[in-house]
Amino acid sequence: MEALGILEGKISVLLELIKKLKAENAGLKNEISRLKTECKQLLQEKTQLSADNAVLKEDVKRLANKLETVEKSVLANDKSLDSLNQEKKEAKLFIDDLIKDIDSLVKSENQQ
């Protein structure tokens, strides 16, 4: 009879352990379900971010091309400005020479 009592106690412990494991299993199933849902959401977000990234890459390429065009234009304008400044210096020298020549003519006319 004593063996039967021991067996009964062990069965009782095993039943409690089974209940505990079933509850833990249910919790783990809920966690798996939550994680699967989260994984799906993250995959959707990744897909959207990849699409956004592709759009941004195209924007960067477009802006880089515009920047290159602007830089070329600025360089061309700098060259034009240098050329104009050179012409301005030459014109000033020419005018100075012309004024000197006129002054010389006026002095020679005054002396005669």
Buried (B, 14 or more C-beta within 10 A) or exposed (E): EEEEEEEEEEEEEEEEEEEEEEEEEEEEEEEEEEEEEEEEEEEEEEEEEEEEEEEEEEEEEEEEEEEEEEEEEEEEEEEEEEEEEEEEEEEEEEEEEEEEEEEEEEEEEEEE
